[in-house]
Amino acid sequence: MDVGSVVNQGLIGMQKSQASMAQSAQQIAQAGTTQRTDSPQASSQSQDLSEALVNLKAQSQVFDSSAKVVKAADETIGTLLDVRA
């Protein structure tokens, strides 16, 4: 696997996790505005809110990991250029 494809995979991971974080953030923002807390669907809504919060945290970690992959690939490219020069 070449370094360029590693960079691409890292960027793809960052983009996918960013999209998932945006979706979770939207669900969190809508959670307090869509249903009343005394309705029968309140427990389902709180479960959805919990899932959105957990997903937001997990995707944040995925984003950070993907960023580290990109950083490592960038450093590898820099080292290869230094060796070649």
N, C-alpha and C positions, 0 to 999 in steps of 0.2 A: 504494500500500500504506500503510495507516495504522499508526501507532506501536503500537497495541494488538496488531495481528497480528504485528508484529516481536517484541514481547515474548513472545507465545505461541510463536512459532517457536523463539526462543532457549531457552525453558523446555522445549519438546519435545526439542530437541537435547540439553539437559543431562540430561533423564530417560532418553533412549535410550542416551546414552553411559554414564551411571551403571549402567544395567542390563547393558550389555555389559562394563563393568569388573568388575562383580560376578561375571558368568559366567566371565570370564578368571581372576579371583582364585580362584574355586572350582576351576577346572582346574589352576591352579598348586598349590593346596593339596593336591589329590588326586594330583598327579603323583608325589610321593615315596612314596605309600602304596599305590598300586595294583599295581605290577609290580616285580619284582626287576631290578636293573641288568644281570645276566648272562643274562637271558632274550633270546630272539630278537626280541622286540618292543621291546627297549630303545631301538633307534634310532628307531623310530616314536614312542615315548613322548617321547624328547628333542626330536623335531621338533614334536610337539604342545605341549610345554612352551615351545619357542621361539616358536611361533605365538601362544600365549597371552600370553607376555611382550611380544611386538611389538604385539599387539592392545591390551593394557593401556596401553602407552605411547601408541599412536595415539588411543585413546579418551580418555585424559587430555588430550591436546591438543585434541580435539574439544570436550570439556567446557569447557576454558578458553576456547576460541573462542566457544562458545555463551554463556558467562558474559559475555564482552566485548560480545556483541550485546545482551544484556539490559541491561548497564550503559550502553551508548550510547543505547539506547531510553529508559532512565530519565532520562538527562541531557537528552535531547531533550524529553521531557515536562516536565522542570523548566524548561528554557529557554522552552518555549512558555507555561508558566504564568507565568513571570516577565514575559514580553512582554505577556501578556494583563492582568496585574495593574496 
